Amino acid sequence: MKDGFLKVAAATPDIRVADVAYNTEKICSLIDEAVDAGAKLVVFPELCVTGYTCGDLFAQDILLKEARLALHRLAEYTAKKDALVFVGIPISVNGELYNVAAALNKGKILGLTTKTFLPNYGEFYEMRQFSHGPKTAQEILFDGQTVPFGPQLLFRASSMESLVVSAEICEDAWSTVPPGMRAAREGALVIVNCSASDETIGKFSYRRSLIQGQSARLICGYVYASAGEGESTTDLVFSGHNLIAENGTILKESTRFANGIIYSEIDVKRLLSERRKNTTFQAAGKPRLKQIPFDIRIDKTSLTRSISSRPFVPADGQERAKRCEEILMIQAMGLKKRLSHAHAKSAVVGISGGLDSTLALLVSAKAFDMLGLDRSGITAVTMPCFGTTDRTYRNACKMSVKLGAKLREIPISASVTQHFKDIGHNPEEHNVTYENAQARERTQVLMDVANQNGGIVIGTGDMSELALGWATYNGDHMSMYGVNASVPKTLVRHLVHYYADTCQDEELKEVLYDVLDTPVSPELLPPKDGEIAQKTEDLVGPYELHDFFLYYLLRFGYEPAKIYRLARYAFQGEYDDDMIYKWLETFLKRFFSQQFKRSCLPDGPKVGTVALSPRGDLRMPSDACGISWLENLKSVRESKGMDSNESKQGSCS
């Protein structure tokens, strides 16, 4: 559970209907397997001790007595197991039979969660054998010990107070008001479901969507363990379709029609962060549900879940194309509104031949098309100076012409040289003054050209640059509308690539592909042998790393030590540990020191869940101190952030 990762298991044992001894052996075997794999929470199917399909055999004393003895045996079996285990079992209380999920931990029966909704339709006739549980939890005397009994029991980890687990049973999740809703409102972060859902055509996809949706609605982890082929009898077939979900994402899904165990790690701290931020997730007020402590150690959990190294970019090609089309539409719609509201006659874009200005120009063209305006109203301004290379200059000019924009070339070398004379700066001294003077001159030119044409300046800077403060204050930092303000650099590349692939203009496609192959650079230093001398990623670090850091810092509020651990895991084979540490430290220092630039950002369209607008998603003080975050990162120097046996498994998603 280090860093909040709870390894969970959904287990479907081989069983024989009504053979309690056999079933108990198989359950014990899977408990061993799950605990050996590091699982701290293990979930078994509904009524798995006896079999779900026993029918009227549930009225037989011999079956119920064997089940009761088996429950005590299973509880004793967990005595030396560091896990919370849920098993489905029939239990007779005061002459009535109940379908329950028994929670077992360290040799004890902690509680018996009763099934709230008993299906009595189609192939299900549970009301024939089982009674409805009590409306609220109570305590019963069970074989000489007092045990909580009823719905919505809350099991709270003694070692990690925020970890609260509650159980549902099969049909409960399919009901209009699932018991897990109340449990979640009172603090349950993980819902388990002991299920016996038979298989019919298309049911698996509905079941998958249901569990995925439940985890999203309740902002929780969800562990669903269903009965497998041993249950198949008479008219019913069971597939052992197990699922592990977290806040709308399926972390792991079993192969159907094959019994066994699936594992994943639920990020408890991530769920807590999401609930804290989501003001519509309302707590239930005064706690009313029964809370029962359980005991598990906080160990280092080896990760097996997929952690994408490019969290802003969908791995699936079709999904990525949809994302790109949607973002381009959001950007263009935002710009369309600004142009219309400002009665702007033109849009002015400083075009450098780099990725960001290319995307801004493409978005401007799309917005003009939406407004029914001729693209000649877009003024693309190239402003060659000391660092401009032939390659970027040619690409800037070609794409502007191909897109139908009005191209203007305004060299600024002379004006910047005069400015150096005015302020007494030696032009041979290539320092920050040398660079920023060019950036501010370009912005002045763009603003004045916009005035000439009754237009507005379109900002080109992206979210990754804003996070790092990689912008010249009152230079490229400023515009009348920043279309790329919430688009990370890793996604900018894919947006340009998508446009190139779908534009149906081979010449424009060729130019855009060359832009994609050009190193990211502000081109503020003189070229070396005609090539770009100033490569941004050599100075501030790889943007794919910075986008990863940004995503997990702002989206989930992760500590730097945890971000470092995840980065090591996600970027295995791409960057070594020292490189990741170095650039994460750089990111944190720049992120905190450069907020003053973000505090006065121009408007720009929000396109994703992570954004830096001071008016919306990041209301951060300009002078906030980041020392605590840096100290937290330093703590990984001793531990190196994760287990030595932790390795990346599966593809990124």
C-alpha positions as CSV (number, residue, x, y, z in Angstrom):
1,M,0.0,0.0,0.0
2,K,3.0,2.3,-0.4
3,D,1.9,5.5,-2.1
4,G,-1.7,4.4,-1.7
5,F,-1.7,1.5,-4.0
6,L,-3.8,-1.4,-2.8
7,K,-3.3,-4.7,-4.6
8,V,-6.6,-6.4,-5.0
9,A,-7.7,-9.8,-6.4
10,A,-10.9,-11.1,-7.9
11,A,-10.9,-14.8,-7.6
12,T,-13.1,-17.5,-9.2
13,P,-12.4,-20.9,-7.8
14,D,-13.2,-24.3,-9.3
15,I,-16.2,-25.6,-7.5
16,R,-18.7,-28.4,-7.4
17,V,-22.3,-27.6,-6.7
18,A,-23.2,-28.6,-3.1
19,D,-19.7,-30.0,-2.4
20,V,-18.7,-27.7,0.4
21,A,-15.5,-29.6,1.4
22,Y,-14.2,-29.5,-2.2
23,N,-15.2,-25.8,-2.6
24,T,-13.5,-24.8,0.7
25,E,-10.2,-26.5,-0.4
26,K,-10.3,-24.6,-3.7
27,I,-11.1,-21.3,-2.0
28,C,-8.2,-21.8,0.5
29,S,-5.9,-22.6,-2.5
30,L,-6.8,-19.3,-4.2
31,I,-6.4,-17.4,-0.9
32,D,-2.8,-18.7,-0.8
33,E,-2.2,-17.8,-4.4
34,A,-3.6,-14.3,-4.0
35,V,-1.8,-13.5,-0.7
36,D,1.5,-14.8,-2.2
37,A,1.0,-12.4,-5.1
38,G,0.7,-9.5,-2.6
39,A,-3.0,-9.0,-2.7
40,K,-4.4,-7.3,0.4
41,L,-8.0,-7.6,-0.6
42,V,-9.4,-10.8,-2.1
43,V,-12.9,-11.2,-3.3
44,F,-14.7,-14.5,-4.1
45,P,-18.1,-15.1,-5.9
46,E,-21.6,-15.2,-4.5
47,L,-22.4,-18.3,-2.5
48,C,-19.2,-19.9,-3.7
49,V,-18.8,-22.0,-0.5
50,T,-21.9,-24.1,-1.5
51,G,-22.4,-23.1,-5.1
52,Y,-25.0,-20.5,-6.2
53,T,-27.1,-23.0,-8.2
54,C,-28.0,-25.3,-5.3
55,G,-31.7,-24.3,-5.6
56,D,-33.9,-26.1,-3.1
57,L,-30.9,-27.8,-1.6
58,F,-30.5,-24.6,0.4
59,A,-33.4,-25.8,2.5
60,Q,-31.3,-28.9,3.6
61,D,-29.8,-28.7,7.0
62,I,-26.8,-30.8,6.0
63,L,-25.7,-28.2,3.4
64,L,-26.2,-25.2,5.7
65,K,-24.3,-26.9,8.6
66,E,-21.4,-27.8,6.3
67,A,-21.3,-24.2,5.1
68,R,-21.3,-22.8,8.6
69,L,-18.4,-25.1,9.6
70,A,-16.6,-24.1,6.3
71,L,-16.9,-20.5,7.2
72,H,-15.2,-21.0,10.5
73,R,-12.5,-23.0,8.8
74,L,-12.0,-20.3,6.2
75,A,-11.8,-17.6,8.9
76,E,-9.1,-19.7,10.8
77,Y,-7.3,-20.1,7.5
78,T,-6.9,-16.3,7.2
79,A,-5.2,-16.1,10.7
80,K,-1.7,-15.8,9.2
81,K,-2.8,-14.1,5.9
82,D,-2.3,-10.4,5.6
83,A,-5.5,-9.7,3.7
84,L,-9.2,-8.9,4.0
85,V,-11.1,-11.7,2.3
86,F,-14.8,-11.8,1.2
87,V,-16.6,-15.0,0.4
88,G,-20.2,-15.7,-0.5
89,I,-22.1,-18.1,1.7
90,P,-25.6,-18.9,2.8
91,I,-26.2,-18.2,6.5
92,S,-29.3,-19.1,8.6
93,V,-30.1,-16.6,11.3
94,N,-33.2,-17.0,13.6
95,G,-34.7,-19.6,11.3
96,E,-34.4,-17.5,8.1
97,L,-31.8,-18.0,5.3
98,Y,-29.7,-15.1,4.0
99,N,-27.4,-14.6,1.1
100,V,-24.3,-13.0,2.6
101,A,-20.8,-11.9,1.9
102,A,-18.6,-12.8,4.8
103,A,-15.6,-10.6,5.6
104,L,-12.7,-12.5,7.0
105,N,-9.4,-11.1,8.4
106,K,-6.7,-12.4,10.7
107,G,-8.7,-15.5,11.8
108,K,-11.9,-13.6,12.5
109,I,-15.3,-13.3,11.0
110,L,-15.5,-9.5,10.9
111,G,-19.0,-9.1,9.5
112,L,-21.8,-10.6,7.4
113,T,-23.1,-8.3,4.7
114,T,-26.6,-9.3,3.6
115,K,-27.8,-9.1,0.0
116,T,-30.3,-6.2,-0.3
117,F,-32.0,-6.9,-3.6
118,L,-33.1,-10.5,-4.3
119,P,-33.8,-11.1,-8.0
120,N,-37.0,-13.1,-8.7
121,Y,-37.4,-12.8,-12.4
122,G,-36.2,-14.7,-15.5
123,E,-33.9,-17.5,-14.4
124,F,-33.6,-16.2,-10.9
125,Y,-35.8,-17.3,-8.0
126,E,-33.9,-16.2,-4.9
127,M,-37.0,-15.3,-2.9
128,R,-37.9,-19.0,-3.0
129,Q,-34.9,-19.8,-0.8
130,F,-33.6,-16.5,0.8
131,S,-35.0,-13.7,3.0
132,H,-34.4,-10.0,2.7
133,G,-31.8,-8.8,5.1
134,P,-32.5,-6.2,7.7
135,K,-32.9,-2.6,6.7
136,T,-29.9,-1.5,8.8
137,A,-27.0,-3.4,10.3
138,Q,-27.3,-5.1,13.6
139,E,-25.2,-7.4,15.8
140,I,-26.1,-11.1,16.1
141,L,-24.7,-13.9,18.2
142,F,-23.1,-16.2,15.7
143,D,-21.8,-19.5,17.1
144,G,-20.8,-17.8,20.4
145,Q,-19.4,-14.6,19.0
146,T,-21.0,-11.2,18.3
147,V,-20.8,-10.4,14.6
148,P,-22.2,-7.4,12.6
149,F,-24.9,-8.5,10.3
150,G,-26.8,-6.5,7.6
151,P,-26.3,-4.2,4.6
152,Q,-23.6,-1.6,3.9
153,L,-21.1,-2.6,6.5
154,L,-18.0,-0.5,6.4
155,F,-14.6,-2.2,7.0
156,R,-11.9,0.4,7.9
157,A,-8.2,-0.4,7.7
158,S,-6.5,0.2,11.1
159,S,-3.2,1.0,9.3
160,M,-4.7,3.4,6.8
161,E,-7.8,5.1,8.1
162,S,-8.8,6.4,4.6
163,L,-9.1,2.8,3.3
164,V,-12.7,1.8,3.8
165,V,-14.2,-1.2,2.0
166,S,-17.9,-2.2,1.7
167,A,-19.6,-5.1,0.0
168,E,-22.5,-5.6,-2.4
169,I,-23.8,-8.9,-3.7
170,C,-24.6,-9.4,-7.4
171,E,-28.1,-7.9,-8.1
172,D,-27.3,-5.0,-5.7
173,A,-25.2,-3.4,-8.3
174,W,-28.0,-3.8,-11.0
175,S,-30.6,-2.1,-8.8
176,T,-31.8,1.5,-9.1
177,V,-30.3,2.5,-5.8
178,P,-27.2,0.2,-5.2
179,P,-26.2,-0.1,-1.5
180,G,-22.7,0.9,-2.4
181,M,-24.0,4.5,-3.0
182,R,-24.7,5.0,0.6
183,A,-21.5,3.2,1.6
184,A,-19.5,5.5,-0.7
185,R,-21.1,8.6,0.8
186,E,-20.0,7.4,4.2
187,G,-16.4,6.9,3.2
188,A,-16.2,3.6,1.3
189,L,-13.4,4.0,-1.2
190,V,-13.5,0.4,-2.5
191,I,-16.7,-1.6,-3.2
192,V,-16.5,-5.3,-3.6
193,N,-19.1,-7.4,-5.3
194,C,-19.5,-11.2,-4.7
195,S,-21.5,-12.1,-7.8
196,A,-23.0,-15.1,-9.6
197,S,-24.1,-13.6,-12.9
198,D,-24.9,-16.1,-15.6
199,E,-23.9,-15.6,-19.2
200,T,-26.2,-14.8,-22.0
201,I,-25.6,-13.1,-25.4
202,G,-24.3,-9.6,-24.9
203,K,-24.6,-9.6,-21.1
204,F,-20.8,-9.3,-20.6
205,S,-20.6,-5.9,-22.3
206,Y,-23.5,-4.6,-20.2
207,R,-22.0,-6.0,-17.0
208,R,-18.7,-4.3,-17.9
209,S,-20.3,-1.0,-18.6
210,L,-22.3,-1.3,-15.3
211,I,-19.2,-1.8,-13.1
212,Q,-17.3,0.8,-15.0
213,G,-20.1,3.3,-14.5
214,Q,-20.5,2.4,-10.8
215,S,-16.9,3.1,-10.1
216,A,-17.1,6.4,-11.9
217,R,-20.3,7.6,-10.3
218,L,-19.1,6.7,-6.8
219,I,-15.5,7.7,-7.4
220,C,-14.3,4.4,-6.0
221,G,-12.5,1.3,-6.7
222,Y,-14.7,-1.7,-7.6
223,V,-13.7,-5.4,-7.4
224,Y,-16.2,-7.7,-9.0
225,A,-15.8,-11.5,-8.6
226,S,-18.3,-13.7,-10.5
227,A,-19.1,-17.4,-10.5
228,G,-17.4,-19.6,-13.0
229,E,-17.9,-22.8,-15.0
230,G,-18.2,-25.0,-11.9
231,E,-21.6,-23.3,-11.3
232,S,-22.9,-24.2,-14.8
233,T,-25.7,-26.7,-14.4
234,T,-29.2,-27.4,-15.8
235,D,-30.1,-24.4,-17.8
236,L,-27.4,-21.9,-16.8
237,V,-23.8,-21.2,-17.8
238,F,-21.4,-19.0,-15.8
239,S,-18.3,-17.6,-17.3
240,G,-16.2,-16.2,-14.3
241,H,-16.3,-12.7,-15.7
242,N,-14.2,-10.8,-13.2
243,L,-13.6,-7.0,-13.3
244,I,-11.4,-4.5,-11.4
245,A,-12.3,-0.9,-12.0
246,E,-11.2,2.5,-10.7
247,N,-13.2,5.7,-11.2
248,G,-14.5,4.8,-14.6
249,T,-11.5,2.9,-15.8
250,I,-11.3,-0.9,-16.2
251,L,-7.9,-1.8,-14.7
252,K,-8.2,-5.5,-15.3
253,E,-10.7,-7.9,-16.8
254,S,-10.6,-11.7,-16.9
255,T,-10.9,-13.9,-19.9
256,R,-14.4,-15.4,-19.8
257,F,-15.0,-19.1,-19.5
258,A,-11.8,-19.6,-17.6
259,N,-11.6,-19.8,-13.8
260,G,-8.7,-18.1,-11.9
261,I,-7.6,-14.8,-10.4
262,I,-7.1,-11.3,-11.8
263,Y,-5.0,-8.7,-10.0
264,S,-4.5,-5.0,-10.1
265,E,-3.7,-2.0,-7.8
266,I,-6.4,0.5,-6.8
267,D,-4.9,3.9,-6.1
268,V,-6.6,4.9,-2.9
269,K,-4.9,8.3,-2.7
270,R,-6.0,9.1,-6.2
271,L,-9.6,8.3,-5.3
272,L,-9.3,10.5,-2.2
273,S,-7.9,13.4,-4.3
274,E,-10.8,13.0,-6.8
275,R,-13.4,13.1,-4.0
276,R,-11.8,16.1,-2.4
277,K,-11.9,18.1,-5.6
278,N,-15.4,17.0,-6.7
279,T,-17.8,19.3,-4.7
280,T,-20.8,17.4,-6.0
281,F,-19.7,14.2,-4.2
282,Q,-21.6,14.8,-1.0
283,A,-20.8,13.0,2.2
284,A,-23.8,11.5,4.0
285,G,-23.5,13.8,7.0
286,K,-23.5,12.2,10.4
287,P,-22.1,8.6,10.0
288,R,-24.7,6.0,10.5
289,L,-23.3,2.8,9.0
290,K,-21.6,0.2,11.1
291,Q,-17.8,0.6,10.9
292,I,-15.5,-2.5,11.6
293,P,-11.7,-2.3,11.8
294,F,-9.5,-4.7,10.0
295,D,-5.8,-5.2,10.0
296,I,-3.3,-5.3,7.1
297,R,0.3,-4.1,6.9
298,I,1.4,-1.2,4.7
299,D,3.9,-2.9,2.4
300,K,5.5,-1.9,-0.9
301,T,3.2,-2.9,-3.6
302,S,4.7,-3.9,-7.0
303,L,2.7,-2.3,-9.8
304,T,1.2,-4.3,-12.5
305,R,-1.5,-1.8,-13.7
306,S,-0.8,0.1,-16.9
307,I,0.7,3.6,-16.4
308,S,0.8,5.5,-19.6
309,S,4.0,7.5,-20.2
310,R,1.9,9.9,-22.3
311,P,-1.2,10.4,-20.2
312,F,-2.6,13.2,-22.4
313,V,-2.4,11.1,-25.5
314,P,-4.7,8.1,-26.1
315,A,-2.7,5.0,-27.1
316,D,-5.4,3.7,-29.4
317,G,-5.1,5.2,-32.8
318,Q,-8.9,5.6,-33.4
319,E,-9.4,7.1,-30.0
320,R,-6.5,9.5,-30.6
321,A,-8.0,10.6,-33.9
322,K,-11.3,11.3,-32.2
323,R,-9.5,13.2,-29.4
324,C,-7.6,15.4,-32.0
325,E,-10.7,16.2,-33.9
326,E,-12.5,17.2,-30.7
327,I,-9.7,19.4,-29.5
328,L,-9.4,21.2,-32.8
329,M,-13.1,21.8,-32.7
330,I,-13.0,23.2,-29.2
331,Q,-10.0,25.4,-30.1
332,A,-11.7,26.7,-33.2
333,M,-15.1,27.3,-31.6
334,G,-13.4,29.3,-28.8
335,L,-11.6,31.5,-31.3
336,K,-14.7,31.8,-33.5
337,K,-16.5,33.3,-30.5
338,R,-13.7,35.7,-29.7
339,L,-13.4,36.9,-33.3
340,S,-17.2,37.4,-33.6
341,H,-17.6,39.1,-30.2
342,A,-14.6,41.5,-30.8
343,H,-15.9,42.2,-34.4
344,A,-12.3,41.4,-35.5
345,K,-11.7,41.8,-39.2
346,S,-8.6,39.7,-39.1
347,A,-6.5,37.3,-37.0
348,V,-2.8,37.8,-36.7
349,V,-0.5,34.9,-36.1
350,G,3.3,35.0,-35.7
351,I,4.4,32.0,-37.7
352,S,7.9,30.6,-37.0
353,G,7.8,27.2,-38.7
354,G,7.6,25.5,-35.3
355,L,4.8,23.3,-33.9
356,D,2.9,25.7,-31.7
357,S,2.6,28.5,-34.3
358,T,1.6,25.9,-36.9
359,L,-1.2,24.6,-34.7
360,A,-2.4,28.2,-34.0
361,L,-2.5,28.9,-37.7
362,L,-4.4,25.7,-38.4
363,V,-6.9,26.5,-35.7
364,S,-7.3,30.1,-37.1
365,A,-8.0,28.6,-40.6
366,K,-10.7,26.3,-39.1
367,A,-12.3,29.2,-37.2
368,F,-12.4,31.4,-40.3
369,D,-14.1,28.5,-42.2
370,M,-16.7,28.2,-39.5
371,L,-17.4,32.0,-39.7
372,G,-17.7,31.8,-43.4
373,L,-14.8,34.2,-43.8
374,D,-12.1,34.2,-46.4
375,R,-8.8,32.9,-45.0
376,S,-7.0,35.9,-46.5
377,G,-8.3,37.7,-43.4
378,I,-5.6,35.7,-41.5
379,T,-2.3,37.5,-41.5
380,A,0.6,35.1,-41.0
381,V,3.7,37.1,-40.0
382,T,7.2,35.7,-40.2
383,M,9.8,37.8,-38.4
384,P,13.2,36.5,-39.2
385,C,16.0,37.5,-36.9
386,F,19.3,36.3,-35.6
387,G,18.3,32.7,-35.0
388,T,16.0,32.0,-37.9
389,T,17.0,29.1,-40.1
390,D,16.2,28.5,-43.7
391,R,14.3,25.4,-42.9
392,T,11.8,27.0,-40.5
393,Y,11.5,30.1,-42.6
394,R,10.6,28.1,-45.8
395,N,8.1,26.0,-43.9
396,A,6.4,29.0,-42.3
397,C,6.0,30.6,-45.7
398,K,4.8,27.5,-47.5
399,M,2.2,26.5,-45.0
400,S,0.8,30.1,-44.8
401,V,0.4,30.2,-48.6
402,K,-1.1,26.7,-48.7
403,L,-3.7,27.6,-46.0
404,G,-4.7,30.8,-47.9
405,A,-3.5,33.2,-45.3
406,K,-2.0,36.6,-46.1
407,L,1.8,36.2,-45.6
408,R,3.8,39.2,-44.4
409,E,7.6,39.1,-43.8
410,I,8.8,41.7,-41.3
411,P,12.5,41.3,-40.5
412,I,13.3,42.5,-37.0
413,S,17.1,42.3,-36.9
414,A,17.5,46.0,-37.5
415,S,14.9,47.1,-34.9
416,V,16.4,44.7,-32.3
417,T,19.9,45.9,-33.0
418,Q,18.7,49.5,-32.5
419,H,17.1,48.5,-29.3
420,F,20.4,47.0,-28.1
421,K,22.0,50.4,-28.8
422,D,19.2,52.2,-27.0
423,I,19.6,50.2,-23.8
424,G,23.4,49.8,-24.0
425,H,23.5,46.0,-24.6
426,N,26.4,44.3,-26.3
427,P,24.9,42.2,-29.1
428,E,27.7,39.7,-28.8
429,E,26.5,38.9,-25.3
430,H,24.0,36.2,-26.0
431,N,22.2,36.2,-22.6
432,V,18.6,36.5,-21.5
433,T,18.4,40.1,-22.6
434,Y,19.6,39.2,-26.1
435,E,16.9,36.5,-26.3
436,N,14.0,38.3,-24.7
437,A,14.5,41.5,-26.7
438,Q,13.7,39.5,-29.8
439,A,10.6,37.9,-28.3
440,R,9.2,41.2,-27.1
441,E,9.9,42.9,-30.4
442,R,8.0,40.1,-32.2
443,T,5.0,40.6,-29.9
444,Q,5.1,44.4,-30.5
445,V,5.1,43.9,-34.2
446,L,2.2,41.5,-34.1
447,M,0.1,43.8,-31.8
448,D,0.7,46.7,-34.2
449,V,-0.1,44.7,-37.3
450,A,-3.3,43.6,-35.6
451,N,-4.2,47.3,-35.0
452,Q,-3.5,48.0,-38.7
453,N,-5.9,45.4,-39.8
454,G,-8.6,45.7,-37.1
455,G,-7.7,42.3,-35.8
456,I,-6.5,40.3,-32.8
457,V,-3.3,38.5,-32.1
458,I,-3.6,34.8,-31.7
459,G,-1.4,33.4,-29.0
460,T,0.7,30.3,-29.8
461,G,2.2,29.2,-26.5
462,D,1.1,25.7,-25.2
463,M,0.3,24.5,-21.7
464,S,3.7,22.7,-21.2
465,E,5.5,25.9,-21.8
466,L,3.2,27.8,-19.4
467,A,3.8,25.1,-16.8
468,L,7.5,25.7,-17.0
469,G,7.3,29.4,-17.5
470,W,9.1,28.9,-20.8
471,A,7.8,32.2,-22.2
472,T,9.0,35.7,-22.3
473,Y,7.0,37.9,-20.1
474,N,5.1,40.4,-22.2
475,G,6.6,38.7,-25.2
476,D,5.2,35.4,-26.6
477,H,3.5,35.3,-23.2
478,M,0.9,37.8,-24.4
479,S,-1.9,37.8,-27.0
480,M,-5.6,38.6,-27.3
481,Y,-6.5,34.9,-27.3
482,G,-4.3,31.9,-26.7
483,V,-5.7,28.9,-28.6
484,N,-3.0,26.5,-27.4
485,A,-3.2,27.5,-23.7
486,S,-4.4,24.2,-22.4
487,V,-2.9,21.9,-25.0
488,P,0.2,20.0,-23.7
489,K,3.2,19.8,-26.0
490,T,2.9,16.0,-26.4
491,L,-0.6,16.5,-27.8
492,V,0.3,19.5,-30.0
493,R,2.5,17.2,-32.0
494,H,-0.4,14.7,-32.5
495,L,-2.8,17.5,-33.5
496,V,-0.5,18.7,-36.2
497,H,0.0,15.1,-37.3
498,Y,-3.7,14.5,-37.4
499,Y,-4.3,17.6,-39.5
500,A,-1.6,16.6,-41.9
501,D,-3.1,13.1,-42.3
502,T,-6.6,14.4,-43.0
503,C,-6.0,17.6,-44.9
504,Q,-6.1,15.9,-48.4
505,D,-3.4,18.3,-49.6
506,E,-0.2,16.5,-50.4
507,E,2.0,19.7,-50.5
508,L,0.6,21.0,-47.2
509,K,1.0,17.5,-45.7
510,E,4.7,17.4,-46.7
511,V,5.3,20.8,-45.1
512,L,3.5,19.8,-41.8
513,Y,5.5,16.6,-41.7
514,D,8.7,18.6,-42.0
515,V,7.5,20.8,-39.1
516,L,7.0,17.7,-37.0
517,D,10.6,16.6,-37.7
518,T,12.0,20.0,-36.7
519,P,13.6,20.3,-33.2
520,V,11.6,22.4,-30.8
521,S,13.3,25.8,-30.6
522,P,12.6,29.5,-30.0
523,E,15.3,30.3,-32.5
524,L,16.7,33.2,-30.5
525,L,20.4,32.3,-30.9
526,P,22.4,32.4,-34.2
527,P,22.4,29.1,-36.1
528,K,25.5,26.8,-36.3
529,D,26.3,25.8,-39.8
530,G,22.7,26.7,-40.9
531,E,21.2,24.4,-38.3
532,I,19.1,25.3,-35.2
533,A,21.6,26.0,-32.3
534,Q,19.1,26.3,-29.5
535,K,17.0,23.2,-28.7
536,T,14.5,23.7,-26.0
537,E,14.5,20.2,-24.6
538,D,18.3,20.3,-24.1
539,L,17.7,23.3,-21.8
540,V,14.5,22.5,-19.9
541,G,14.2,18.8,-20.4
542,P,12.0,16.4,-22.5
543,Y,8.5,17.6,-22.8
544,E,7.1,14.1,-22.6
545,L,8.6,13.9,-19.0
546,H,7.3,17.4,-18.1
547,D,3.8,16.6,-19.4
548,F,3.8,13.4,-17.3
549,F,4.9,15.4,-14.2
550,L,2.3,18.1,-14.9
551,Y,-0.5,15.6,-15.4
552,Y,0.0,13.7,-12.1
553,L,0.8,16.9,-10.1
554,L,-2.4,18.8,-11.0
555,R,-4.8,16.0,-12.0
556,F,-4.4,14.0,-8.8
557,G,-2.3,16.1,-6.5
558,Y,0.4,13.3,-6.2
559,E,3.5,13.9,-4.1
560,P,6.7,14.3,-6.2
561,A,8.1,11.0,-4.7
562,K,5.1,9.2,-6.1
563,I,5.4,10.9,-9.4
564,Y,9.0,9.9,-9.6
565,R,8.1,6.3,-8.8
566,L,5.4,6.2,-11.5
567,A,7.8,7.9,-14.0
568,R,10.4,5.3,-13.4
569,Y,7.8,2.6,-14.1
570,A,6.2,4.3,-17.1
571,F,9.5,5.4,-18.8
572,Q,11.5,2.2,-18.3
573,G,13.9,1.8,-21.2
574,E,13.5,5.5,-22.2
575,Y,15.1,7.5,-19.4
576,D,17.3,6.4,-16.5
577,D,16.5,7.2,-12.9
578,D,18.9,10.1,-12.6
579,M,17.5,11.7,-15.7
580,I,14.0,11.5,-14.4
581,Y,15.0,12.9,-11.0
582,K,16.9,15.8,-12.6
583,W,14.1,16.9,-14.8
584,L,11.4,16.4,-12.1
585,E,13.4,18.7,-9.8
586,T,13.7,21.2,-12.7
587,F,10.0,21.0,-13.3
588,L,9.1,21.6,-9.7
589,K,11.4,24.6,-9.4
590,R,10.1,26.2,-12.5
591,F,6.5,25.4,-11.8
592,F,6.5,27.2,-8.5
593,S,8.8,30.1,-9.5
594,Q,6.9,31.0,-12.7
595,Q,3.3,31.2,-11.5
596,F,3.4,35.0,-11.8
597,K,3.4,34.6,-15.6
598,R,0.3,32.3,-15.4
599,S,-1.5,34.7,-13.1
600,C,-2.0,37.1,-16.0
601,L,-2.6,34.8,-18.9
602,P,-4.8,35.8,-21.8
603,D,-8.0,33.9,-22.3
604,G,-7.8,30.6,-24.0
605,P,-10.1,27.5,-24.5
606,K,-10.0,24.8,-21.9
607,V,-9.7,21.4,-23.7
608,G,-9.0,18.9,-21.0
609,T,-9.2,18.1,-17.3
610,V,-5.8,19.7,-16.6
611,A,-5.5,23.4,-17.4
612,L,-3.6,26.4,-16.0
613,S,-6.0,29.3,-16.3
614,P,-5.8,31.5,-13.2
615,R,-9.5,32.1,-13.6
616,G,-10.4,28.4,-13.4
617,D,-8.4,25.3,-12.8
618,L,-5.2,26.7,-11.1
619,R,-5.9,29.5,-8.7
620,M,-2.4,29.4,-7.2
621,P,-0.7,32.3,-5.5
622,S,2.0,33.8,-7.6
623,D,4.5,33.6,-4.8
624,A,3.7,30.2,-3.4
625,C,6.8,28.4,-2.0
626,G,7.6,25.0,-3.4
627,I,10.2,23.9,-0.8
628,S,7.9,21.1,0.7
629,W,7.5,19.5,-2.8
630,L,11.2,19.6,-3.4
631,E,11.9,18.1,0.1
632,N,9.4,15.3,-0.7
633,L,11.3,14.6,-3.9
634,K,14.6,14.4,-2.0
635,S,13.2,11.6,0.1
636,V,13.4,9.2,-2.7
637,R,17.2,9.5,-2.8
638,E,17.4,6.9,0.0
639,S,14.6,4.5,-1.2
640,K,14.9,5.1,-5.0
641,G,11.1,5.3,-5.1
642,M,9.9,1.7,-5.5
643,D,10.6,-2.0,-5.2
644,S,13.5,-3.5,-7.1
645,N,11.2,-6.1,-8.6
646,E,8.7,-3.6,-9.9
647,S,8.5,-3.8,-13.7
648,K,6.2,-2.5,-16.3
649,Q,3.7,-5.0,-17.5
650,G,1.2,-4.7,-20.3
651,S,0.8,-1.9,-22.8
652,C,0.2,1.7,-21.9
653,S,-3.4,2.9,-22.2
